[in-house]
């Protein structure tokens, strides 16, 4: 992307401080798609549970799956029940 190459020298430090540098780098690459596979997996997708309902069991995406696919680190505090407002 031309905008990314043009702005990187000026904005790289700001992007790093905001924690979005890796995400912006990822946006430069176009993922390969397989239309037949996308059609096949949507057959098993359940909108109610947001999971794949396969013959063996239900399967869903986790943050670790997203990290493995995108290479983006997970940088968020752990969720605890004390964080829920009363």
C-alpha positions, 0 to 999 in steps of 0.5 A: 500500500502506498499510503503505508510506505509514505507515512511509515517514516513519520508515523512509525513511532506513534503507531508503535506507541499505540500498539497498532504497528503490527496491525498496519503491517499486516494490512499490506498483505492480501490473504489468499482465499479459496472460494470453494472452502469458504462455501464449505465451511459456511455450511457448518457455521451456526449464527446463534452460537457463532461456532462451527457445528461439525459431525464430531463436535462444535468448534469455535475461534479463540484469541490464540487462533487469531494470533496464530493466523494473523501473527498479532500479539494479544496485549490486553489485561486478563478479565476477572469478575472484579472488572464487572460493574455492579 
